[in-house]
Amino acid sequence: MLLISCPWCGEREETEFHYGGQALVAYPANPDALSDEEWAQYLFFRDNPKGDFAERWVHTAGCRRWFNTVRNTVTSEFTS
């Protein structure tokens, strides 16, 4: 079982959390000016690195708060 450390509740089992995708994805500055292809890039295309990766998680079975964290995609170890 993977243990995830919630900043507010402490360490809990992974079944209490849901993955929210890549962290720090900036909303387009002028969304009305984007083409369909640019919207598709913003909505559906994300990085998929091997190694440390900034992610968003939500503690659904606990405090229900969202938080950003860094997880190693090879070892699944949370580094921050």
PyMOL commands that set and color helices and strands:
alter all, ss='L'
color gray80, all
select helices_A, chain A and resi 14-16+31-33+36-44
alter helices_A, ss='H'
color red, helices_A
select strands_A, chain A and resi 3-6+10-13+18-22+52-58+66-72
alter strands_A, ss='S'
color yellow, strands_A
deselect
rebuild
show_as cartoon
